[in-house]
Amino acid sequence: MNILALDTSLQAMSVAVLQDGTLLGETTLNRMKTHSQQLLPTIENLVKLAGLTPEELDGVAVAYGPGSYTGLRIGVTTAKTLAYTLQIALYGVSSLAVLAANVRADERLIVPLMDARRGNVFAGMYQWKNGKLDNVALDKHVSLEQLCAETAALTQPAIFVGANAQMRAQIKDALGSQVSFTDEVSGLPRASRVAELAAQTTPVDVDSFVPHYLRLTEAENNWLKTHPGHEHDDNYVEKV
């Protein structure tokens, strides 16, 4: 089974091609260029280098959020278009789970996080159990202070993935010896992890599949301010 996997949820972008679980090729770019400029040429080049044609792909897996609004839209739209055009399976996995999967063979609580600005983060809690990455606390948009408090309450060793220097200082102050951190490279998305996690899921419906933002965009918040009473209008606000 030939799988194309992609992650555009952060500044870094990653694309991988796997065949029956074996990695044929992976490209990760972490430079100040838009994913709209880089993604399709990278996919085309990597599929070719893997010795395949697009028609030989059996599925496409994508990290669907949380993360950058624009990045998620680009990645999900590209994955949906490929799945629809090539008539292949589409898989979606959490962007936070992808980061958590960078921590291998570790019994500690894994806390992947992304900067959501203004003292907030996107974060989840994961742990390896019987060879599978288990989501022990749902991904959410939360203040870093609250995340530290929730982690401290679990009273078990934790390793944080994706924390920048400022976050690390705050986390260390709150958790002390309970916490450790991965290196910066482990905080980058790897599309091969997307494929690995997708192998443990079932395909999603191409038409109804949407990014998992975890919070409203600024435009949506502004719209709700001028349209009170629509906070729970499912026809407007994407359910997460």
N, C-alpha and C positions, 0 to 999 in steps of 0.2 A: 504494500500500500504506500503510495507516494503522497506525502503531506507537505504543503507549503504553510509555513507559520510566520506570523508577523506581529510586532509590537511597536506601536507608535504613540503610546500613552504618555511618554516623557520626552524631554529634549533628545535623548538618545533614541535611535531607531534600530530595530533588529529584525532581520529576515533570515529564515532557515528553510532548508529542504531536507526532509527525512524519507528514508525508504525502509519500510518494515521496522521502524524504530531506530534505525541506524542513521546517524547524522551524515549527510552527503556534503553539506556546505552551510556556512553561517556567516552573515555579515552584520556587524554592529557598527553604526556610525554615531559619533558623539561630537557633532560640529554644528556651528550656527548656520544651518541651512534648513529651509522648511521641508517637512516631510512630503509635501506635495511635489517638490522638485526631485526628491531623492527616491521615493518609495518605488514607483513603477520601473525606473531604470534598474534599480537594485534587484527587484524581483526578476525582471527579464534576464539580467546577467547571471544571477545565481542559479536559476532554473537551467539555463544553457550550460553553465559550468558543471552542474550536477549530471549532465548528460541526458536531460529530459526535455520534452516539449510540454507546453501548457496542457495539451490534450492528454498527456499521460498522468496528470495529477488526479488523485482520487479524493482529495479533500483539502480544505483551507481552514486554518485555525487562527484566531485573532484574539489578542488581549482587548477586552471590551470596556475596561475601566475599573476603577476611577483613574483620573489623570487629566491631562490637558484637553480642554473641550475640542479645540481644533484638531489636535493630534488624534483623538479618539474618533472624531467624525471621518477623518481621512482614512484611518485604518479600517474601521468597520465598513465604510462605504466601499472601499477597495475590495475587502474580503467578500462582501455581499455580491458585488458585481462579478467577481471571478466565479463564485459559487453558482450564480444564476446563469452566467454565460456558458460556463463549462459543464453545467449540470452535475456538480459534485457536492459532497457533503460540506456543511459549514459548522464549525465548532467555535464556541466562545468560552474564554476563561478569564478569571479575575486578574487584573494587572498586579494587584498586591500579592496574589498567590504566586505569580511569576517571580517576583522579587524574593518571596519566602523560599521558593524552590532552589534559589542559589545557595542556600545553606544546606549542606548535605550531611547525612549520617550524624545528626546532632539531636540529642534528646531534650534540649532546652526549648522553652517557649520562644517561637520566632515571631517577631513583631515587625512586619514590613510597613514602611510609612512613606508618604510623599508630602511635600510642602504644599499646603492649601492656602497659605498666606494669612496674615493678621492673627498669628498665634495658633492657627488651626492646621490640622493634618488630615489626610486620608490614611486610614490605618486599619489593620486587621490583626488577628492573632492565629498562628498556625503551629502545628506540631506534627512531627513524623510519628505515625503509628502503624505498625505492621507493614512498613515499606511504602505507605501512602501518606501524602501530605493532607492532614485533617484540619479543616477550618473550625477552630474551637471558639472563636468569637467573630461575629459577622463584620465584614468590612463596613466602615462608616466614616463620616465626616465629623471630627471631634476636636476639641481644643487639646493641645499638647499637654497641658496641665492635667486635664481629665484623663487622658490616655495614661499618663504616668501614675495617677492615682489608681486606676483600674489594674494596671500591671502590678503595682505594689501590693494590692489586695490579694493577688494570687499567690504571693509568697513563694515563688519558685524562680530559678535562674532564667533570665530572658536575654535574647540576643536581638538587637535592633538592626534592621537592614534599611539603607537609604537615608539615614539621618545626616544632615549637614553639620558643620562644626558648631553652629549656634544651637541647634537642636541637641546635639550631643552634650553640650555643657549643661543645659537645662535638665535633660534626662538623667545625667550622672548625678547632679545635685539632688534630684528627687529619689533616685533608686540606689545610689551608692554601689556596693559590691554585688548587688542583685543583677546588675546589667553589664553587658558587654556589647561591642559593635563589630560589624563586618568591615572590611576595607572598602574603599570607594568603588573598586571594580565590581564587587558583588552587589553594589547598589544600582548597577546598570541592567536593563532588561536583556534577557536572552531569549530569542525566538525558539530555540530548541527546547527551553522549559515550557513555552506555550504549547508546543506539540506534545511534550511529555504529559502535561496535565490534561490536554484535550483527549488523549488516548483513554482517560479514565471517565470520560463523559459521553453523552449521546449527542448526535447532531441537533442543531436548532433549526427552527423554521426561518428560512431566508427572508421572507416578506416582513415578519413581525420583529425580527431581531434588531435591537437598538443599543446604543452605548449605555453603560451603567455609570452615570455621572456622579451619583450620590449627593449632589446638591444642585440647586437651580443656577442657571447662568445669570449674569447681571441683567441681561435684557428681560429674562423671565421674572426676576425679582421686581424690576421696574414696572413691568406690565401688571403684576399682581398688586402693586401699590396703587395703581389707578383703576383696578378692577377688584375691589374688596369683595370677599365672599366666594372667590374662586380658588381658594387655597387647595381644595380637595377635588377640583374639577379634573377628572381623569381624561377628559377630551383635550385638555391643554397641557397639564403637567405630566411628564413621563413618570410612570411608576418605577421605583428602583427596588 
